[in-house]
């Protein structure tokens, strides 16, 4: 299964979006719930990257 996902993504196909789209036809509420969970996950990751970037920038500024 992992190989199938890898090959599909290499072709530029967003597997998560495909699954969520298929699910939305069957269970729209569940699809929305999962999209919100993914959005929250990506926001948390973005905030973490931002914190690391600011910390790195601060450290570089202090060294110069």
C-alpha positions in Angstrom: 0.0 0.0 0.0 2.8 2.4 0.9 4.4 1.8 -2.5 1.1 2.6 -4.3 0.8 5.9 -2.3 4.4 6.8 -3.1 4.0 6.2 -6.8 0.7 8.1 -6.9 2.2 11.1 -5.1 5.2 11.0 -7.5 2.7 11.5 -10.3 1.4 14.7 -8.6 -1.8 13.1 -7.2 -2.8 14.2 -3.6 -3.9 10.9 -2.1 -5.3 12.5 1.0 -7.5 14.8 -1.1 -8.7 11.8 -3.2 -9.7 9.9 -0.1 -11.4 13.0 1.5 -13.3 13.7 -1.8 -14.5 10.1 -2.0 -15.5 10.1 1.7 -17.4 13.4 1.2 -19.8 11.7 -1.3 -20.5 9.0 1.3 -20.3 10.9 4.6 -19.9 14.7 4.2 -19.9 15.4 7.9 -17.0 12.9 8.5 -15.1 14.4 5.6 -15.4 17.9 7.0 -14.4 16.6 10.5 -11.2 15.0 9.0 -10.4 18.1 6.9 -10.6 20.3 10.1 -8.3 17.8 11.9 -5.8 17.9 9.1 -6.0 21.7 9.0 -5.3 21.9 12.7 -2.4 19.5 12.4 -0.9 21.6 9.5 -1.4 24.8 11.5 0.4 23.3 14.5 3.3 22.2 12.3 3.5 25.7 10.7 3.5 27.3 14.2 6.3 25.0 15.2 8.4 25.7 12.1 7.8 29.4 12.7 9.0 29.1 16.4 12.1 27.3 15.2 12.8 29.8 12.6 12.5 32.7 15.0 14.7 31.0 17.5 17.3 30.3 14.9 17.1 33.9 13.7 17.5 35.2 17.2 20.5 33.0 17.9 22.2 34.1 14.6 21.5 37.8 15.5 23.0 37.4 19.0 26.2 35.8 17.5 26.9 38.6 15.1 
